[in-house]
Amino acid sequence: MVLDNAKYHRAMVWASKKLDWFATDSEGSFKEELPEDPNNKDLLYYKKNPITYKFNNYGFRSHIDFYEGMEGNIFLGCSHTFGIGHHLENVWSWKVNQAIGGNFINLSIGGSGISTAARILHAYKDFFKPKNIFLHHPHPYRYEHFNPATKRWVVYMCNTSNSNDIFNHGLNSSPYFKNMLLDPNTAKRNYLTNYYWIKNIAKDLGANFYCIPIVDNYKVRKGNIIPERARDQHHNVSYHTHLTNLFLDQIKNGYKENIPDYMFHYKWDVKRNLI
């Protein structure tokens, strides 16, 4: 089975390019924040050491171009795996790959949900030869559908403080549709369906599968370590360090499935929503 335009993602337009700013990590926001906190060591660090987003030949954030038959480690996720607001070396996906070795196959897409990850992995399952597949998608209230008019896949981000703004694709006139997407049972079914799709693809490919659905209660690194915060509002470096250690622990001790029920509570997801 082949999905139409299955490899589509919104960063494809930046293939083989470098950007100084991307998505929520915008130059305008940074210039507004710096005068408000001129002595912030993290902000001063980013001013002196700006981030460069390097996109490879397929429009993914990776320092290497992809090619058919490529072996390595696949990373699936949203902006936390992509690393928006961070130098790549501070992002969990890069840190895990550096620890275990192999080609860095970062298929993460900012602002996406687990259904996007499943589609992308399915589209590339015969293209790569992964040894390991890592999954980190903490936001279950993100859905995806195919728009036949544009031939593109569209993400509905329902986990915001004002969900009315999300239903702007001509569907906000349907209260039933809106209530359906905001129902925990719908979110759980969508998440688990795509989770097991990804897990089964990994099994079919003979790849090891690891997943950390969410991260809570991590400690900020001790000492005056710069940078700690992201350049935008995304999670800090301590989050990525903690997530790295959790994945390395799974590699060492084996993966044990644990998808907590509370991550499907809508109010919980709203508070933790980051694009």
NUVEXTI-239696 format. One line per 5 residues: for each residue z, x, y of N, C-alpha, C. Coordinates in pm, whole numbers, plus 50000, padded with zeros to 5 digits. Last residue first. Example, Ala and Ser with C-alpha at 12.3 -4.5 7.8 and 13.67 -1.06 7.14 Angstrom:
<nodes>
50708:51285:49775:50714:51367:49894:50787:51290:50003 | 50780:51319:49431:50780:51230:49550:50780:51320:49670 $
</nodes>
This chain:
<nodes>
52001:50531:52390:51860:50531:52354:51823:50663:52287 | 52306:50417:52260:52237:50519:52341:52093:50522:52297 | 52579:50213:52205:52433:50221:52216:52390:50331:52312 | 52837:50153:52159:52792:50286:52119:52642:50305:52135 | 52878:49893:52235:52958:49996:52301:52906:50137:52273 $
52709:49762:52053:52678:49760:52197:52751:49874:52268 | 52842:49792:51809:52715:49861:51831:52677:49867:51978 | 53062:49625:51844:53082:49768:51816:52955:49845:51848 | 52945:49379:51872:53014:49436:51987:53041:49585:51968 | 52842:49339:51604:52754:49352:51720:52822:49419:51839 $
52909:49510:51319:52970:49422:51418:52899:49443:51550 | 52816:49699:51152:52729:49585:51174:52792:49480:51266 | 53010:49881:51112:52900:49925:51196:52802:49811:51225 | 53188:49773:50930:53215:49753:51072:53101:49799:51162 | 53110:49848:50676:53076:49714:50721:53092:49699:50872 $
52969:50172:50618:53083:50085:50652:53040:49952:50712 | 52830:50311:50361:52780:50241:50480:52886:50140:50521 | 52815:50559:50158:52922:50496:50235:52864:50439:50363 | 52746:50742:49865:52703:50635:49957:52823:50568:50025 | 52776:51077:49851:52842:50954:49806:52813:50845:49910 $
52622:51375:49757:52617:51258:49843:52685:51139:49777 | 52798:51687:49716:52720:51575:49664:52729:51453:49754 | 52918:51911:49821:52996:51829:49728:52921:51711:49669 | 52722:52038:49983:52813:52116:49897:52875:52032:49786 | 52601:51834:50119:52519:51926:50041:52605:52000:49940 $
52822:51725:50250:52751:51646:50150:52667:51735:50060 | 52879:51935:50424:52978:51899:50323:52914:51814:50213 | 52660:51922:50586:52676:52041:50503:52780:52017:50394 | 52716:51677:50712:52600:51690:50625:52612:51813:50534 | 52949:51746:50853:52951:51636:50756:52833:51645:50659 $
52857:51948:51021:52957:51981:50918:52965:51871:50812 | 52686:51796:51187:52635:51908:51107:52729:51939:50992 | 52872:51633:51311:52772:51574:51224:52709:51679:51133 | 53007:51826:51466:53079:51749:51364:52982:51689:51263 | 52800:51909:51632:52868:52006:51547:52940:51936:51432 $
52739:51672:51764:52638:51734:51679:52699:51837:51585 | 52981:51632:51901:52929:51528:51811:52830:51591:51712 | 52985:51856:52062:53086:51842:51956:53045:51738:51854 | 52790:51802:52248:52761:51903:52146:52861:51894:52031 | 52789:51439:52307:52806:51580:52341:52777:51672:52223 $
52545:51170:52332:52664:51233:52276:52667:51384:52303 | 52380:51104:52651:52391:51107:52507:52517:51182:52461 | 52323:51094:52921:52443:51025:52874:52461:51028:52723 | 52202:51427:52982:52204:51285:53020:52329:51222:52960 | 52273:51669:52888:52224:51666:53025:52212:51522:53075 $
52590:51646:52710:52444:51642:52717:52400:51641:52863 | 52870:51878:52722:52807:51748:52737:52655:51759:52731 | 52890:52158:52682:52955:52064:52592:52888:51927:52602 | 52712:52474:52696:52743:52339:52743:52818:52258:52638 | 53035:52627:52689:52932:52565:52771:52795:52581:52704 $
53369:52615:52614:53237:52637:52558:53134:52557:52637 | 53658:52697:52635:53565:52670:52745:53423:52702:52701 | 53834:52536:52362:53788:52648:52441:53687:52607:52546 | 53730:52322:52092:53832:52387:52172:53773:52505:52248 | 53521:52034:52081:53544:52175:52052:53647:52236:52146 $
53658:51717:52018:53583:51803:52108:53619:51948:52079 | 53643:51548:51706:53719:51622:51805:53627:51710:51890 | 53551:51211:51617:53532:51356:51610:53608:51423:51724 | 53545:50929:51567:53670:51006:51571:53650:51156:51550 | 53240:50874:51385:53351:50828:51468:53464:50929:51464 $
52910:50821:51311:53011:50924:51332:53117:50867:51426 | 52705:50668:51052:52771:50670:51183:52869:50786:51189 | 52561:50742:50816:52520:50628:50900:52577:50635:51041 | 52436:51010:50680:52558:50981:50757:52521:50865:50849 | 52283:51106:50379:52290:51009:50489:52430:51003:50548 $
52042:51266:50174:52173:51268:50238:52172:51173:50357 | 51867:51351:49881:51886:51255:49989:52029:51260:50040 | 51627:51578:49752:51767:51542:49769:51781:51450:49890 | 51320:51467:49608:51394:51531:49716:51540:51488:49715 | 51130:51351:49450:51213:51455:49391:51293:51532:49494 $
50992:51139:49541:50942:51271:49581:51021:51385:49518 | 51147:50931:49448:51011:50945:49396:50953:51083:49426 | 51376:50972:49608:51384:50986:49463:51247:51009:49402 | 51270:50914:49861:51326:51047:49834:51333:51073:49683 | 51212:50646:49819:51103:50740:49846:51148:50882:49817 $
51471:50546:49791:51381:50543:49676:51260:50635:49695 | 51571:50582:50051:51636:50648:49938:51545:50653:49815 | 51402:50414:50197:51404:50558:50223:51461:50633:50103 | 51479:50170:50081:51338:50211:50078:51330:50362:50097 | 51746:50161:50146:51711:50180:50006:51563:50213:49989 $
51716:50129:50426:51794:50240:50372:51753:50267:50226 | 51580:49889:50447:51511:50013:50485:51584:50136:50434 | 51782:49715:50353:51648:49713:50294:51574:49844:50322 | 51996:49770:50524:52006:49807:50384:51869:49809:50316 | 51896:49672:50772:51940:49811:50758:51936:49853:50611 $
51842:49402:50719:51736:49491:50767:51772:49637:50743 | 52098:49313:50644:51986:49305:50549:51874:49399:50590 | 52239:49359:50883:52278:49428:50760:52163:49428:50659 | 52110:49189:51062:52114:49334:51087:52145:49411:50959 | 52163:48943:50943:52025:48987:50961:52019:49138:50979 $
52441:48941:50960:52379:48936:50829:52233:48981:50835 | 52494:48941:51238:52528:49059:51156:52461:49059:51019 | 52248:48824:51464:52340:48788:51356:52368:48911:51267 | 52054:48874:51642:52189:48915:51680:52292:48881:51573 | 51830:48761:51534:51835:48906:51542:51975:48957:51577 $
51901:48485:51562:51877:48543:51430:51891:48694:51433 | 51908:48446:51833:52033:48437:51757:52019:48498:51619 | 51631:48475:51886:51730:48564:51946:51859:48564:51867 | 51523:48261:51744:51482:48397:51712:51585:48498:51765 | 51646:48045:51877:51666:48065:51734:51635:48209:51695 $
51550:48058:52137:51693:48085:52112:51720:48112:51964 | 51263:48167:52257:51311:48112:52130:51457:48148:52108 | 51182:48301:52472:51182:48156:52485:51235:48088:52359 | 51159:48565:52417:51286:48521:52474:51293:48370:52493 | 50921:48659:52337:51001:48593:52234:51132:48537:52290 $
50779:48816:52502:50727:48682:52482:50806:48603:52381 | 50935:49040:52511:50805:49053:52447:50743:48916:52420 | 51192:49065:52588:51092:49051:52693:50951:49067:52638 | 51470:49095:52502:51376:48996:52451:51270:48965:52556 | 51624:49265:52650:51550:49320:52537:51444:49224:52488 $
51766:49129:52836:51661:49217:52885:51573:49270:52772 | 51960:49004:52687:51851:48923:52740:51735:49008:52789 | 52158:49186:52630:52054:49168:52530:51938:49084:52581 | 52317:49399:52791:52250:49276:52832:52131:49253:52741 | 52408:49617:52657:52508:49534:52723:52449:49403:52773 $
52227:49632:52344:52254:49673:52481:52355:49579:52543 | 52081:49613:52086:52219:49661:52103:52240:49718:52244 | 51820:49552:52044:51910:49440:52075:52051:49486:52106 | 51525:49663:52080:51659:49722:52092:51755:49614:52139 | 51252:49648:51887:51341:49560:51963:51479:49624:51963 $
50956:49833:51889:51099:49831:51857:51171:49733:51948 | 50633:49801:51751:50722:49776:51865:50866:49769:51817 | 50336:49964:51672:50465:49918:51623:50563:49913:51740 | 50004:49853:51759:50117:49945:51767:50243:49879:51712 | 49784:49702:51816:49781:49785:51696:49892:49890:51698 $
49784:49515:52012:49780:49655:52056:49766:49752:51940 | 49778:49284:51853:49691:49294:51971:49674:49439:52014 | 49968:49300:51653:49826:49304:51614:49732:49320:51733 | 50245:49483:51639:50176:49401:51736:50026:49407:51705 | 50499:49486:51399:50364:49530:51432:50300:49431:51529 $
50846:49559:51466:50739:49475:51415:50605:49530:51463 | 51188:49643:51419:51052:49685:51447:50953:49582:51392 | 51520:49663:51562:51421:49611:51469:51281:49658:51510 | 51849:49740:51584:51717:49780:51631:51617:49742:51524 | 52119:49728:51511:52056:49620:51587:51929:49667:51658 $
52228:49955:51393:52160:49858:51307:52089:49746:51382 | 52247:50277:51470:52234:50150:51543:52157:50047:51460 | 52253:50530:51349:52380:50460:51372:52368:50321:51435 | 52100:50709:51127:52060:50598:51213:52183:50510:51238 | 52010:50978:50970:52121:50941:51059:52071:50836:51157 $
51918:51149:50679:51906:51026:50755:52031:51003:50840 | 51719:51397:50523:51844:51364:50591:51823:51243:50682 | 51594:51528:50233:51570:51427:50335:51705:51384:50392 | 51467:51832:50092:51580:51749:50132:51535:51648:50237 | 51216:51916:50030:51324:51951:49938:51444:51862:49963 $
50897:51755:50067:51033:51787:50113:51127:51824:50000 | 50600:51789:50125:50670:51812:49999:50813:51853:50031 | 50391:51556:50308:50490:51664:50295:50541:51676:50152 | 50212:51352:50241:50169:51461:50329:50260:51582:50315 | 50309:51137:50119:50214:51217:50042:50162:51337:50121 $
50475:51032:50316:50533:51070:50186:50439:51154:50100 | 50416:50937:50566:50400:51081:50544:50444:51126:50404 | 50469:50666:50556:50337:50709:50601:50310:50856:50568 | 50737:50664:50483:50637:50610:50390:50497:50659:50426 | 50847:50766:50717:50859:50842:50592:50756:50794:50491 $
50781:50558:50896:50729:50693:50917:50736:50776:50789 | 50927:50342:50783:50781:50336:50797:50721:50475:50811 | 51190:50437:50803:51134:50405:50672:50981:50402:50678 | 51217:50463:51081:51232:50580:50995:51169:50556:50859 | 51194:50197:51159:51093:50294:51203:51097:50417:51114 $
51425:50094:51049:51297:50044:50999:51182:50136:51040 | 51629:50211:51194:51605:50260:51059:51475:50209:51001 | 51495:50245:51529:51593:50203:51430:51552:50251:51292 | 51456:50443:51834:51410:50372:51716:51527:50328:51628 | 51506:50608:52047:51504:50465:52071:51462:50382:51951 $
51310:50884:51931:51410:50829:52021:51394:50680:52040 | 51258:50974:51605:51193:50910:51719:51300:50844:51805 | 51218:51242:51365:51299:51147:51442:51225:51098:51565 | 51120:51428:51195:51041:51306:51213:51116:51200:51293 | 51109:51755:51159:51187:51659:51236:51099:51537:51269 $
51120:51982:50953:51030:51867:50962:51107:51753:51028 | 51139:52308:50937:51207:52202:51012:51109:52088:51036 | 51140:52488:50632:51067:52435:50747:51140:52314:50806 | 51439:52678:50546:51322:52595:50518:51256:52547:50646 | 51803:52667:50557:51675:52733:50550:51562:52637:50516 $
52059:52579:50602:52010:52573:50464:51875:52642:50447 | 52109:52624:50874:52211:52660:50775:52156:52667:50633 | 51890:52521:51004:51917:52664:51014:52014:52710:50907 | 51928:52251:50947:51811:52321:50893:51830:52472:50897 | 52160:52199:51095:52161:52185:50949:52046:52263:50887 $
52061:52245:51353:52173:52326:51302:52182:52318:51149 | 51864:52048:51380:51827:52190:51386:51935:52277:51324 | 52029:51822:51364:51918:51840:51271:51875:51986:51265 | 52213:51848:51580:52258:51855:51441:52145:51883:51343 | 52137:52066:51851:52118:51936:51786:52148:51949:51637 $
52129:52304:51981:52258:52234:51979:52252:52100:51907 | 51870:52391:51983:51965:52467:51901:52103:52403:51895 | 51743:52228:52171:51723:52202:52029:51828:52273:51943 | 51946:52111:52433:51863:52218:52381:51857:52200:52229 | 51958:51756:52503:52014:51880:52447:51906:51985:52424 $
51847:51517:52570:51958:51564:52652:52017:51695:52606 | 51764:51425:52243:51744:51399:52385:51869:51441:52463 | 51734:51479:51964:51807:51570:52052:51780:51550:52199 | 51657:51352:51730:51556:51413:51815:51619:51516:51908 | 51904:51252:51661:51840:51348:51571:51728:51422:51643 $
51954:51084:51870:52058:51179:51832:52004:51286:51739 | 51736:50913:51884:51748:51020:51984:51854:51123:51950 | 51714:50865:51530:51677:50823:51666:51694:50941:51762 | 51577:50984:51216:51680:50930:51304:51624:50890:51438 | 51535:51226:50964:51502:51093:51013:51614:51041:51102 $
51399:51524:50856:51510:51464:50929:51463:51334:50993 | 51315:51716:50573:51280:51606:50662:51406:51547:50725 | 51249:52049:50505:51353:51949:50513:51314:51843:50616 | 50976:52174:50304:51084:52188:50400:51182:52073:50393 | 50619:52226:50282:50751:52213:50222:50858:52228:50329 $
50309:52074:50335:50418:52151:50393:50550:52122:50322 | 50090:51930:50272:50150:52010:50166:50268:52092:50212 | 49936:51952:50588:49946:51883:50460:49997:51977:50352 | 50146:52055:50860:50022:52063:50785:50044:51999:50648 | 50280:52076:51192:50282:52024:51056:50145:52041:50992 $
50398:52350:51390:50302:52244:51364:50310:52203:51217 | 50731:52408:51512:50619:52443:51425:50528:52323:51408 | 50934:52314:51658:50876:52439:51706:50757:52481:51622 | 50939:51967:51734:50951:52074:51637:50881:52198:51691 | 50928:51652:51788:50997:51765:51848:51025:51871:51741 $
50590:51534:51732:50733:51537:51699:50798:51660:51762 | 50316:51528:51757:50395:51461:51857:50543:51451:51825 | 50172:51680:51588:50182:51538:51553:50275:51462:51650 | 50191:51937:51685:50058:51877:51678:50060:51729:51639 | 50506:51913:51868:50406:51980:51784:50277:51899:51776 $
50667:51956:52178:50614:51864:52078:50505:51934:51998 | 50955:52063:52331:50828:52108:52275:50786:52013:52163 | 51130:52035:52612:51097:51956:52494:50959:51997:52446 | 51362:52245:52751:51219:52226:52731:51198:52149:52601 | 51623:52248:52990:51576:52210:52857:51423:52199:52857 $
51732:52525:53197:51673:52393:53174:51624:52373:53031 | 51970:52686:53302:51904:52696:53171:51843:52561:53134 | 52060:52613:53549:52019:52753:53530:51939:52770:53401 | 52115:52348:53503:52033:52384:53619:51977:52525:53603 | 52283:52361:53287:52150:52304:53267:52057:52334:53385 $
52507:52473:53418:52442:52544:53308:52300:52494:53288 | 52574:52273:53591:52527:52401:53647:52457:52484:53541 | 52662:52086:53405:52545:52056:53488:52486:52183:53550 | 52884:52224:53303:52773:52187:53216:52647:52160:53296 | 53052:52252:53521:52998:52372:53457:52879:52340:53366 $
53056:52093:53822:53053:52068:53678:52980:52183:53608 | 53052:52103:54091:53121:52211:54021:53125:52192:53869 | 52931:51872:54189:52863:52002:54208:52928:52119:54134 | 52889:51582:54141:52982:51666:54065:52931:51810:54070 | 52703:51476:54307:52827:51402:54291:52933:51483:54218 $
52485:51646:54280:52560:51648:54406:52693:51574:54398 | 52412:51571:54004:52458:51705:54040:52533:51709:54174 | 52308:51309:53994:52441:51338:53942:52496:51470:53990 | 52052:51319:54100:52150:51228:54159:52291:51266:54118 | 51925:51496:53932:51937:51531:54074:52035:51440:54147 $
51933:51346:53694:52003:51475:53703:52026:51514:53850 | 51770:51130:53756:51910:51107:53725:51992:51236:53739 | 51522:51266:53794:51583:51187:53900:51731:51165:53878 | 51466:51376:53545:51492:51465:53658:51562:51390:53771 | 51618:51229:53254:51521:51230:53363:51564:51322:53477 $
51666:51141:52967:51696:51270:53030:51594:51293:53141 | 51550:50919:52863:51668:50900:52949:51710:51030:53018 | 51237:51077:52842:51312:50953:52819:51431:50942:52915 | 51250:51411:52953:51198:51316:52855:51294:51198:52840 | 51138:51711:53110:51224:51593:53109:51163:51493:53013 $
50957:51906:53059:51086:51948:53113:51188:51835:53112 | 50748:51936:52773:50799:51856:52884:50933:51910:52929 | 50450:52045:52622:50588:52075:52656:50628:51993:52778 | 50231:51944:52349:50267:51964:52489:50415:51999:52504 | 50142:51852:52104:50108:51989:52144:50137:52016:52292 $
50162:51513:52199:50132:51610:52094:50084:51742:52153 | 50229:51301:52356:50274:51433:52401:50246:51541:52297 | 50155:51073:52232:50075:51112:52349:50113:51250:52399 | 50350:51029:52044:50223:51089:51999:50140:51139:52117 | 50577:50894:52105:50566:51031:52157:50437:51099:52114 $
50572:50651:51973:50540:50654:52115:50529:50793:52176 | 50383:50653:51670:50510:50656:51740:50482:50690:51885 | 50200:50577:51373:50218:50562:51517:50364:50581:51560 | 50140:50581:51110:50197:50704:51166:50223:50695:51315 | 50019:50335:51055:50154:50361:51005:50220:50484:51066 $
49804:50168:51115:49855:50261:51215:49997:50306:51182 | 49895:49939:50862:49806:49971:50973:49876:50063:51072 | 50013:50068:50551:50036:49989:50672:49938:50032:50780 | 49913:50053:50218:49902:50129:50343:49923:50034:50460 | 50000:50084:49880:50000:50000:50000:50000:50088:50125 $
</nodes>
